[in-house]
Amino acid sequence: MAVRTRREFLQSSLKSVVALGTAGAMAKFGEMSALASTGTGYQALVCIFLAGGNDGHNTVIPISTAQQNYSLYQQGRQGLALAQASLLPIANGNDVYGLHPSLVEIQKLYTSGKAAVLANVGNLVAPVTRAGFASNNSALVPSALFSHSDQSSQWQSAIPNGIATTGWGGRITDMMQSQNAGAQFPPITTTSSCGLFCTGAQTFPATVPPPPVGTTSGTGMATINVVQNSPAAAAGMQQLLTFDNGLQLVQAGNSIVTRANTYANTMTGLLANVKLQTAFPAGNPLAAQLQTVAQVMSVRNQLGLTRQIFFCQLGSFDTHSGQLETQVALLQQLSQAVSAFYTATQELAIDQNVTTFTASEFGRTLTPSGTDGSDHAWGSHHFILGSGVQGGKFFGTFPSLVPGSDNDANTRGTLIPTTAIAQYGATLAEWFGVSAASLPTIFPNVANFASPTLSFMG
């Protein structure tokens, strides 16, 4: 067996614990926040980030409403228009809309009152009109619009006109630390790579990888290869981690590895015996992530957690070409995954306590790019799901689909958002237990809007 240096040994160990604690020291769980509300009971938020910019125009489509109809959509969409007969009808009062034909399960959740639509939401500093956007006023318009990296960061930070070092998921968990005092695991968990959303000033995420795609079982935790497969290696690692060499940077690194090792062992042991009855669809990467989320939720009491936030991600929504066929598969994965996850929350008797919501860096243009794709745009439509949601309704303002209208930033159906991410997130945060007075701490621009929160939560 080859002799390994201490650096190689620690690098291997760090990889094997799957970056539990990657961002630095974990949250100071016992700290109290005077700004948090005093709510009790379990609650969880699950963010599903549709990376690449999901095309909302073909996700939620007007069929017959007081303001517009299918023919306006068809004229604007041109070769990207979905056939009206293929749409899955849903009602919003007297208005009739259609969901993409792949969203069969989300249609059922909507009609049963377990899912809602938030129309035309996006990055906003403050309410802005078409004229305001044309003026290129940096005080009103988010910076670097239409850029994947910038808009992903802005979506996840809820800071559209500055440099952010934390995300609104992390800031919420910072605020709610008193609800998780004494917890044995971080309150925010990612099953995928998470950007700013998961990072707070004091709170950092744990990474819990899903089981391999194609399976319908598994603990959702990767094994700690160095420790579990070799007692001698485990003993050697422990000696390295506890050896005081007087170097503060090395000691800090050792502390991170030790903490991550502890978290990984704790979670692996707890999840080993978790057996959910809910069947999650095989071959679906988002379903695998949500299966893992449900498993982690099932051991919440053992972990001492009463508030949890999760981040999942489904990619490949950057549809500059091949949009029609690409969206068929991706939206089917989304629909089937969230349906199975909702069933799992019912199995765990926490469906009233778990709210799932979609996000994406931006929407896409109404008019096509070329013949079979669309370009980066701005506002889009999103879903909120769970038994605590005011389901079977639309919230926000559905935009005009006439190119060049007051809702269009140019002439291509680039929607100017009518609801801000700050309002979207503030509504979820307040349901989660953050006091109304504390919302501006998490969402600095929320006071710029006449209604800081919306009414989609019960």
N, C-alpha and C positions, 0 to 999 in steps of 0.2 A: 504494500500500500504506500503510495507516495506521501512524503511528508508535506504538510500544508502549513503555510504561514498563518499567523494569527489573523492578518487582514483577510486572506482567502477564506478562513474558517468563519469569520464574522459575516463576510459578504454572503456566503452560502446560507448561513443561519438567517440573515435578514430576508433573503429571498424566500426561504421556506416558511417563514411566519406570515407571508403574504402581506407585508406592509401594514400589519395591525399596529397603528400608532405611527404611521409614516410621517405625519406632519410635525411631530415634535412631542412635547410633553402633553399628556392627556388632560382632560378637563379637571378642574378642582371641584369635584362633585359636591363637597360640603358647603361651598360658599352660598350665601344668601343674596338674593337680589331684591332690593327694595322696590324695584320697578315691576317685578313680576306679579301676576295675580295669585291668589291663594287657592286655585282650583285643585280638586282632588280627583282620583280615579284615573284610569289609563286612557291615553289618547296618542294617536300616531298619525303622522303625515307621510305619504309616499309620493315622491316626485318621480315621474317618468319623463325623461328628457328625450325628445325625438330629434336626434342630432342630424344636422344638415339643413334644417329648415323645411318642416312639413308643409305641403301645399294645402292650406285650409280651404281654398276655393273648391276643391274636389272632395273635401272631407264633409262639409256641411253646405248644402245647396238649397236655395229658395225654389220652391215649386209654385206655390200660390200664396202670396202674402199681401198685406195691405199696401206695401210699398213697391213690390216688384214681383216678377214671376220667372218661370223657367226660361222663357224666351230671351230675357235680358242676359241671364247667365250664359245661355248658349251662344248668343252673339259675341259676348266678350271672350269666352273661352275658345271659340273657333274649333280647331282640331282636337283640343283637349277636353271638350265637353263630353260628359258621361250621358248616355241615353236616359231619358226621363223614366222609361219603363224599368230600368235597372236599379233605380234609387230605392232606398229603404225609407218609407215615409214616417215622419214623426210630427207631432202637433205641438205648437206653442200657442195656446189659446186657440184663436180661429185661424191662425197662420199655419200653413203646411210647408215643411222643409223635407229634404231628403238627405239621408246619410249615404256615404260611399257604400256600394254593394258588399264590400268586405266586412263592414261593421255590424254584422248580424247580432252578435252578442251584446254590443253596446246599444243597439236599438232596443233589445229586450230589457236591458237595465234602465234605459231612458223611459220606456213606456210603463215600466213597473215603479217608477218614481225613485230609482236608485242612482240616476245619473243626470247631470245638467250640462248645458252648453254655455260657455262664456264666449260671447262674440267679440271679435275684432280687438284683441288685447295685444299689447306690445310695449316696447320701451318708450317711455315718455318722461320728460323733465316736468312738464306741465301741459295742460290742454293746449293743443296747437291746431290751427286751421290750415287749409291749403295755402292761403296767402302768407301765413306765418312761416310755413315750411319754405316757401319760395324765397322769403327774405333771407334765408340761411342764417337766422339769428341763433348764435351758439348758446344763448341763454335759454332757448326754447327747444332746440333740436338736439337729440342725442348725438354724441360724437361717433364718427366712423360707422354710420349706418351702412347696412348691406355687407359688412365684413363678418365672416364666420366667427373668427376668434374674438373680435371686439364685442359682437352682439351676444355671443355665448357668455362672456364674462359679465356683460351688463345685465343679461337676463338673470344670471345666478347671483349677482351682487345687488341688484335693484338700485344701482348707482349708474345712471346713464350718461353722466357728463363729468366723470372724474376717474381717477385711478383708485381701485378698490383692493384691499388686502384681505377682506372677509366677505362671506356670502350671507344671504338672508336666512338660509337654513342654519348656518353656524351661529349667527347672531341671535336667532330665536332660542337655540339651545343654551347659549350663554345666559340669556335672560331667564330661562326656566331651570337653572341649576338646582334651585331649592327643591324642586319637585323630584329630583333624582339623587338627593343626598344619600350617601352611602352606597351608591350603585357600584357593581363589580364590573361594569362594561361601559364603554362610551355610549352616550345617548343618540349619536348620529352614526349611521352605518351606510356604506356604499357597497353595492355589488358589482360596480363597474368603476372605471376611472371617473373621478369626480373633480370638477374644477373648483371654482370659488364657493359654490353653493354650500359645501359641507364644512367649510373652514370658518371658525369663529375666532375671537380674540383669546379665548380660554378653552374653547372646545375644538377638538380635532376628531376626524372620523376613524372608525375601524373599517377595514376592508374584509368583507366576508364573501369569498367567491362562490358562485353558484355551482351546482353539479354539472358535469359535462353535458353539452347539448346532445339530445338524443336519448337521454335517460329520463325516467319519471320518478326516480328515488334518489336517495343520497342525503348526506348530512348538510351539504352546502359548504363544508369547510375542507380546505386542503390540509393534508396531514403535515405535521412539522417533521420533515424527513430526518434531519440531523438528530433531533432529540428522540423521536419515537423509534427509529430504526436501529439505533446503536446506543446502548446504555453507556458505553465507554465515551462516545462522542458527547452524550448529554453531560456526563461528569466533567469532561474537558471543557465544554462550553461554560458550565457553571463556574469553574475555576477562573476562566478568562474574564467572565463578566463581573466577578466579585474581587478580582485582583486590583488593588489600589496602586496604580503606577504614578499617581500625582499629577497626571495631565487632565485638566478639566474637560477639554473637548472629548477625549477618549472616554472619560468617566460619564459624560453626558450621553455619548453614544451607547455605552454599555447599559445605562439606565433605560434608554428607549428600547433596546433589544430585550432586556429583561421584562419590561412592562408588556411589550408586544407578545413575548413568549407566554407570559401569564394569561393574557387575554385569549390567545389562541388555544391554549390548553383548556381554559375554562369553557370556551364555546364548543370546542371539539367534544369535550366530555358530555356537555349538556345535550348537544344535538345528536349524539350517537344513538339515543333511544327515541328520538322524535319520529313518529309515524303518523303523518296526516292521511286521512281517508280521501281527501279531495284529489282528483286526478288532474295533473297539469299536462298540457299537450307536449308530447315529445318533439324534438327537433325545432323548438321555438326558443330562441335565446332569451327573450324577455320573460317568457313563462318560467324558464329555469331561474332567472333572477328573482322573480316574484315568489316562486316556491321557497327559495332561501329566505326571503323576507318573512314569509308566513312562519317558517320554522323558527327563526329568531324571535318572532313575536310570541311563539308558543312557550318560550322559556323566559319571558319577561319577568315573571315573579321571582324566579331563581336568581336573575341578574339584578334585581332590586330596581327596575326601571318602571316608572309610571308615565314617562313621556319619551317617545322615540320618533326620530325622523330618518327616513330612508331615501336613498338616491339610486335609481336604476336608469339605464340608458339603452336605447335602441337606435342604431345608426342607419346610414345610407339614404337619408331623405333629401340629399342634394341632387334633385332631379332636373338637371339641365337637358337631359335627353332620356328617352325611354321611360317617361314618367308614368304613363298609364299602366304598364305592366309592373313596374317597380312598386307603385303604391298598392296594387292589388295584394301582393305578398306581405308588405310591411304592415298595412292596416289590418290585415287578417291576423297577423301575429299579435298586434296590439289588442285587438278585440277579444281574441281567444284567451290571451294571457290575463287581461284584467278581469274577465268573467270568471276564470278559474280562481284567481286571487280573491275576488269578492266571495265566492263560495267557501274558500278556506277561512275567511274572516267570520263567516256564518258558523262554520264548524267550530271555530275557537270562541264563538259567542262574543265577538268584539266588532261586529260589522257596524254598530252604531258609533264605535270609538275610533275607526280608521277611515281616513279620507285620502283617496288617491287622486292625483291631478296630473295633467299633462303640461309639458312645456316644450318650447323649441325656440331657437335663437331668433327666427323671424319666419314670416309667411313667404309666399311667392307671388309673382306677378299674375294677374288675371289673364293677360294676353300671352300667347306662347312665345318661347324663344325657338326660332326655327319652326319645326313642325311637331315635335313630340316631347318638348320640355318646357320649363318655366325658369325665370330668373329670380335672384334674391329680391325680396321685397321688405315688408314691414309688419303690419298687423296680421293676425291670424285668429282662428277659432280653437278653443280648447275644451276638454272634458274634465268634469269633476265628478267623482264616483264614490258612493258609500251610502249606508243607511242614514247617516246624519245629514245628507245633502238634501236641499230642496229640489228634488228631482222632477223630471218631466217638464222642465221649463228652460227658457233661454234667459240669460242675464247679459247686461251690457246692451249695446246698440248695434244691430246688424247693419252693415254698410250698404250703400248703393253699389251696384256692380256695373255702373255705366262708366267706361273709361273717360277720364277728364272731369268727373264730377267732383263735388266738394270733398268726397271721401278719398280722392285719388291724389297722391303726392306728385304724379306726373300725368301721363296719358296711357299708362299700361295697367291700370288697376293695382297700383302699389298702395295698399290701404294705409291711410293715416289712422293709427289706433284711436279708438274712442274709449277704451279702458286701459289704464296703466298697469304694468306689472306690480307697482307699489300697491295699488288697490286690490289686485288679485292676492298678493302675498299677505297684505294686512288682514284681509278677511280670514284667511286660513290661520294666521298667527293668533288672531283674537279668539277664534274657535279653539285653538290649541291651549289657550290660557293666558296669553299676553294681555295685559291691561290696555285699554284704549289710550291712556295717557302715555304708555310706553312705545306705541307704534312708531312715532317719529324717530326714536332711537334706532330702530331696525330699518325703517324705510324713510330716509332723510327727506324725500320729496313728497311724501304722502299728504302733507298739509297744503300742497299746491292744488289739490282737487277738492271740489265742493263736497263730494261724498268719499271720505277716506276708505270706507269699507262698503261692500256690496251685501246682498241679502241671500246669497246662494247657500249659506249654511243655516241649519235650523237653530 
